[in-house]
Amino acid sequence: MSTTVAPAPAPIRLRPPQDDGIPATFKRRKRGIIYVRVSVARADMISPELQVGNCQTLADHNDIDIIVEPIMDLGESGRAFEDRKIHQIKEMARNKEFDVLILWIWSRFGRNLRESLQHLDDLLAYGVEVRAAKEDFDGKTTIGRFAIAQMLNIAELESNQKSDMWKDVIKRRMEIGLPHGAANRGKFGYYRCDYCPAPVPGQPMDKCHRCKDGVLKRDKKMNPVLARLYLDMVAGVPARTMVLWLRLNGYVNWTGRPIDAGDLYSILDSGYGLGFVRYTLPEELFEVITKDDGTTKTKRKSAHRDITAYLYIKGKHEACFDDPVECERIWDAYVARRLKGKTEDDKAHNWKAKYAYSGSVTCNGCGERMHSMLRAKKVQRPWKDGRPDPHDVLFRCTRHMKFKDCPSGGVYVTLKSLQDSFRPWLEKQAEAHSDEAETLPARIAELQAQAGDVRPSEAVLRLGVIKARLLELQGLEDKLTDAVMDELISKESARRRRATYETERAGLVAEKKEIEREIKSKPVIIPKPTAGAFAGVLKLFDVAEPLDQREMIRSLVREIRINRGRNPETKCEIWPLWVPPPTKPEAKDHDLTA
């Protein structure tokens, strides 16, 4: 007797297909955002408008609604991600704010294959679809992901090829005695061509067959001036005297800007006038820094480098002096003066503050710091105990000395006036009555309310929590790596978890930077010390060295505003740290650190 096997029942779908019975007009359209990146913002760049237009076309053809304005990174390299808005996009993806990220081509996302794939994996883990208008592949399929990886690999290859090409160009220029391309647009004392227009910063440079070789020519008027600057520097003439002589005679830099002390040293440090061209030593180009989460990154060093950070070689151009031996002699003497005082054995210059009030004195006209100087030797009073007479030490407005645009016309004050104003103020604080100390907390609260949120304790506490969580995330990632190696967790699960950690870290780092920036920008208001504390400072002040006196002053005083006039009652206005800072007058923006 044969038995008949009943057929297996058909599978039952408990949930109907999502699109069944729903009219096309009722279906939710995908939400998309457009990301645009341009490496260098210049006239001949691939315009952001072109990228946005192609991305918008892809969105229109695929029923994707662009929900926000295009997110743009202009002037950002594709080899790094820290300073770009990719972390903002990942945070939006984590919050399910969009469904599709649209690029122009895959190289716009990045030119670093490893990091680009990591960020793409994070976006895919959040359910975001990433598409490129001109290189559209389905990232959800194996072949699509392979194609995307190849396009990113090609983008990194193109970037490395361009880098190698520029390295070869720079090496070739060095071999034939030409400076770096960006440094050959113009030099003080030299010009490029008799027929082509002068180079304009930020604009392409015109060239003809006469100047195509890139060798600058000596300017008959300015080249002797450059030669004199070298001779004066070697002879020991102060840089300030040389700057004033240049300005009195109307000599400006090749860009048309008036020359200050920083420009003067930049001109002479280049060695161009003595027939040299310089290139930065490879070890001085980059530095490795450790981030808060324990990882490292390579960062380009500041362009403000010491003269010893360069390699000087013989240039193809003509020097100010026809005799090369003379050029070598002058250069050796110049380098000796520039390096004087930089070693422990040579104490020709002490970079520490010389006076107790250095760094605390500000101009009432512009609000900028004032710097100290000595009167001319022929009018100085006799020194005592190796120190100048306080009447001969002047503090002058730095802005007025450099740019002549201080609204007050530049104020000055003697060290003697500062001493005569600060000590009576200190004595007055030491004689404060006890009833004043009792009402002090209420007064401090009132002042803090007037100044706004001043370094809130909540922000400081939050900063500590963020730092602790960053360290905890680093430990979690280490444990996750160990778990993958021991095969305790699948690679796919580890990838999703790591994406969560990365997104959280990016948000915490951004929040940490914002809190630190906010704390740094807010004034610090401290409780007013007691009368006994002032008495202790007053007792030590007279016997302390100037550097110790400076520390005492800076622990009590925010700044000392100097007013115009000779009235000792109003000349120095002391603003202590337990009151809000004075309003800074508006003035033109200049870099006073040049």
LOKETI-575893 format. One line per 10 residues: their letters; for each residue x, y, z of C-alpha. Coordinates in steps of 0.5 Angstrom, whole numbers. Layout:
a) X Y Z; ...
This chain:
msttvapapa) 0 0 0; 3 7 -2; 3 13 2; 2 20 -2; 6 25 1; 2 32 2; 5 38 -2; 8 43 2; 3 49 4; 5 55 0
pirlrppqdd) 8 61 4; 4 66 7; 6 73 7; 3 76 14; 5 83 11; 3 85 4; 8 88 0; 9 95 2; 7 98 -5; 1 94 -6
gipatfkrrk) -5 98 -6; -2 104 -5; -3 109 -11; 4 112 -14; 2 119 -12; 1 117 -5; 8 114 -4; 13 117 0; 19 120 -4; 26 119 -2
rgiiyvrvsv) 29 125 1; 36 127 -1; 42 132 0; 47 134 -5; 55 134 -3; 60 139 -7; 67 139 -6; 72 143 -9; 80 142 -7; 82 150 -9
aradmispel) 77 155 -10; 80 159 -16; 77 162 -22; 78 155 -27; 76 151 -22; 70 146 -23; 64 150 -21; 60 148 -15; 54 150 -20; 56 145 -25
qvgncqtlad) 56 140 -20; 50 142 -16; 46 142 -23; 48 135 -25; 46 132 -18; 39 136 -19; 38 132 -25; 40 126 -22; 35 127 -17; 29 129 -21
hndidiivep) 30 123 -26; 29 119 -19; 24 122 -16; 29 125 -10; 27 131 -6; 33 135 -4; 31 137 3; 36 142 4; 41 147 1; 47 143 -2
imdlgesgra) 53 142 3; 59 145 0; 67 144 2; 70 150 -2; 78 150 -2; 78 143 2; 83 137 0; 80 130 -1; 86 127 2; 83 129 9
fedrkihqik) 76 129 13; 77 132 19; 76 139 17; 70 138 12; 63 137 13; 62 129 12; 62 129 20; 56 133 19; 53 129 14; 54 123 18
emarnkefdv) 50 126 24; 44 127 19; 44 120 17; 44 118 24; 38 122 26; 35 119 19; 34 126 16; 35 124 9; 35 117 5; 40 119 -1
lilwiwsrfg) 47 123 -1; 48 125 -8; 55 127 -11; 58 129 -18; 63 124 -18; 66 119 -13; 73 123 -13; 69 129 -10; 67 125 -4; 75 123 -2
rnlreslqhl) 81 122 -5; 84 117 1; 81 110 -1; 82 108 6; 78 113 10; 73 114 4; 71 107 5; 70 107 12; 66 113 12; 62 110 6
ddllaygvev) 61 104 10; 58 108 16; 53 112 12; 51 105 9; 50 102 16; 45 108 17; 41 106 11; 43 112 7; 44 111 -1; 50 114 -4
raakedfdgk) 50 116 -11; 54 120 -16; 51 123 -22; 56 122 -27; 59 115 -24; 52 112 -22; 53 105 -19; 48 101 -14; 52 101 -8; 48 96 -5
ttigrfaiaq) 50 90 -10; 57 87 -9; 59 89 -16; 56 96 -15; 61 97 -9; 67 94 -12; 66 99 -18; 65 105 -13; 72 102 -9; 75 102 -16
mlniaelesn) 73 109 -17; 75 112 -11; 82 108 -12; 83 112 -18; 81 118 -15; 87 117 -10; 91 115 -16; 90 121 -19; 92 125 -13; 98 121 -12
qksdmwkdvi) 100 122 -19; 99 130 -19; 103 130 -12; 109 126 -16; 108 131 -22; 109 137 -17; 115 134 -13; 118 133 -20; 117 140 -22; 120 143 -15
krrmeiglph) 126 138 -16; 127 141 -23; 127 148 -21; 131 147 -15; 136 144 -20; 137 149 -24; 137 155 -19; 129 157 -19; 125 158 -13; 119 155 -11
gaanrgkfgy) 113 157 -16; 109 161 -12; 115 165 -9; 117 167 -16; 112 172 -18; 115 178 -15; 121 180 -10; 123 186 -7; 129 189 -11; 127 185 -17
yrcdycpapv) 122 185 -23; 120 179 -28; 119 183 -35; 119 189 -39; 113 188 -43; 108 183 -39; 104 187 -33; 106 186 -26; 103 180 -23; 97 181 -19
pgqpmdkchr) 96 176 -13; 90 171 -14; 90 172 -21; 94 168 -27; 101 171 -29; 102 173 -36; 108 170 -39; 112 172 -46; 118 169 -49; 122 174 -46
ckdgvlkrdk) 120 172 -39; 118 164 -40; 125 162 -36; 122 165 -30; 129 169 -28; 127 175 -25; 131 181 -27; 135 186 -22; 131 193 -21; 135 199 -22
kmnpvlarly) 132 203 -17; 130 198 -12; 136 193 -12; 141 198 -9; 136 199 -4; 136 191 -2; 144 191 -2; 144 197 3; 139 193 7; 143 187 8
ldmvagvpar) 149 192 9; 146 196 15; 143 189 18; 150 186 18; 153 193 21; 148 192 27; 143 198 25; 136 196 29; 131 193 24; 126 199 27
tmvlwlrlng) 131 204 24; 131 201 17; 123 200 17; 123 208 18; 128 209 13; 124 205 8; 117 209 10; 120 216 10; 123 214 3; 117 211 0
yvnwtgrpid) 119 204 -1; 114 199 -1; 114 191 -2; 113 188 -9; 106 188 -7; 105 195 -6; 104 194 2; 108 198 6; 114 194 9; 114 193 17
agdlysilds) 119 189 21; 116 182 19; 116 184 12; 124 186 13; 126 180 16; 122 176 11; 126 179 5; 132 179 8; 131 172 11; 130 169 4
gyglgfvryt) 137 170 1; 135 172 -6; 138 179 -6; 145 175 -5; 144 170 -10; 140 164 -6; 134 161 -7; 131 157 -1; 127 151 0; 124 148 6
lpeelfevit) 127 142 9; 123 136 8; 123 134 16; 120 141 17; 114 141 13; 110 136 17; 109 134 24; 105 128 27; 100 130 33; 96 126 37
kddgttktkr) 89 127 38; 84 127 44; 82 120 42; 89 117 42; 90 117 34; 95 120 30; 95 125 24; 100 128 20; 99 136 20; 103 141 16
ksahrditay) 107 146 20; 106 153 20; 109 157 15; 112 162 20; 119 158 20; 126 159 23; 131 161 18; 135 154 20; 129 150 17; 131 152 10
lyikgkheac) 136 149 5; 139 155 1; 142 154 -6; 146 158 -11; 140 161 -15; 140 163 -23; 139 170 -22; 144 176 -21; 145 178 -14; 145 185 -11
fddpveceri) 153 184 -11; 157 182 -17; 162 179 -13; 160 172 -10; 165 172 -5; 162 178 -2; 155 175 -2; 158 169 2; 161 174 7; 155 178 8
wdayvarrlk) 150 172 8; 155 169 14; 155 175 18; 147 176 17; 146 169 19; 150 170 25; 146 176 27; 140 173 26; 142 167 30; 145 171 36
gkteddkahn) 141 169 42; 138 163 40; 143 158 44; 143 157 51; 151 160 51; 149 166 48; 145 171 52; 145 177 47; 137 177 47; 132 175 53
wkakyaysgs) 125 173 50; 122 174 57; 118 180 59; 123 185 62; 118 189 66; 113 188 71; 107 191 67; 109 188 60; 103 185 57; 98 188 62
vtcngcgerm) 98 195 59; 93 197 53; 91 203 49; 85 207 51; 84 209 43; 84 202 40; 84 197 46; 91 194 43; 97 192 48; 102 197 48
hsmlrakkvq) 110 195 48; 116 197 52; 122 201 49; 128 205 52; 129 213 51; 135 214 47; 142 213 51; 144 220 50; 138 222 54; 138 216 59
rpwkdgrpdp) 139 217 67; 144 213 70; 142 206 71; 141 203 78; 143 195 80; 143 194 72; 136 197 71; 134 203 67; 131 209 71; 123 208 71
hdvlfrctrh) 122 215 67; 126 212 61; 122 206 60; 116 208 55; 110 204 54; 107 206 47; 101 204 43; 103 198 38; 98 199 33; 100 207 32
mkfkdcpsgg) 107 205 32; 106 200 26; 100 202 22; 99 209 25; 91 208 25; 90 208 32; 84 213 34; 87 216 39; 93 218 35; 98 213 40
vyvtlkslqd) 98 214 47; 104 213 51; 106 212 59; 112 211 63; 114 206 67; 114 211 73; 107 213 72; 105 206 72; 108 204 79; 106 211 82
sfrpwlekqa) 99 208 80; 99 201 81; 102 201 88; 97 206 91; 91 202 88; 94 196 91; 94 199 98; 87 201 97; 85 194 96; 89 192 102
eahsdeaetl) 85 197 107; 78 194 105; 73 194 110; 71 187 113; 63 189 111; 65 190 104; 68 183 104; 61 181 107; 57 184 101; 62 181 96
pariaelqaq) 59 175 94; 52 179 92; 56 184 88; 60 178 84; 54 175 82; 51 182 80; 57 183 76; 57 176 73; 50 177 71; 52 184 67
agdvrpseav) 57 180 63; 53 174 61; 55 167 62; 62 167 64; 65 160 64; 59 157 66; 60 151 71; 56 146 67; 60 147 60; 66 145 64
lrlgvikarl) 63 139 67; 60 137 60; 67 138 58; 70 133 63; 64 128 61; 66 129 54; 74 127 55; 72 121 59; 67 119 54; 72 119 48
lelqgledkl) 77 115 52; 72 110 54; 70 110 46; 78 108 45; 77 103 50; 71 100 46; 74 100 40; 80 96 42; 76 91 45; 72 90 39
tdavmdelis) 78 89 35; 80 84 40; 73 81 39; 74 80 31; 81 77 32; 78 72 37; 72 71 32; 67 72 38; 63 77 33; 62 77 26
kesarrrrat) 66 83 22; 59 85 19; 57 86 26; 63 90 28; 63 94 22; 56 97 24; 58 98 32; 64 101 29; 60 106 25; 56 108 31
yeteraglva) 63 109 35; 65 113 30; 59 118 29; 59 119 37; 66 121 37; 65 126 31; 59 129 35; 63 129 41; 69 132 38; 65 137 35
ekkeiereik) 62 139 41; 68 139 45; 71 144 40; 65 149 41; 65 148 48; 73 150 49; 72 156 44; 66 158 48; 70 158 54; 76 161 51
skpviipkpt) 72 167 48; 68 169 55; 72 173 60; 74 170 67; 71 173 73; 74 171 79; 72 173 87; 75 179 90; 81 177 94; 80 179 101
agafagvlkl) 84 185 104; 89 180 108; 91 177 101; 92 184 98; 96 186 104; 101 179 103; 102 181 96; 103 188 98; 109 186 103; 112 182 97
fdvaepldqr) 111 186 92; 117 191 93; 122 186 94; 120 181 88; 124 181 82; 120 184 76; 118 177 73; 115 176 80; 112 182 80; 109 181 73
emirslvrei) 106 174 76; 102 178 82; 100 184 77; 97 179 72; 93 175 78; 90 181 80; 89 185 74; 85 184 67; 89 190 64; 91 197 65
rinrgrnpet) 88 202 60; 92 208 59; 89 215 57; 91 221 54; 94 227 58; 99 228 64; 94 228 69; 96 222 74; 89 221 77; 86 219 70
kceiwplwvp) 92 217 66; 92 210 68; 85 206 69; 86 199 73; 81 194 71; 81 188 76; 79 181 74; 73 181 79; 70 186 74; 67 185 67
pptkpeakdh) 73 187 62; 72 194 59; 69 195 52; 74 194 46; 74 200 41; 73 199 34; 79 199 30; 81 197 23; 84 189 23; 91 188 22
dlta) 96 183 24; 100 185 30; 104 179 31; 107 180 24
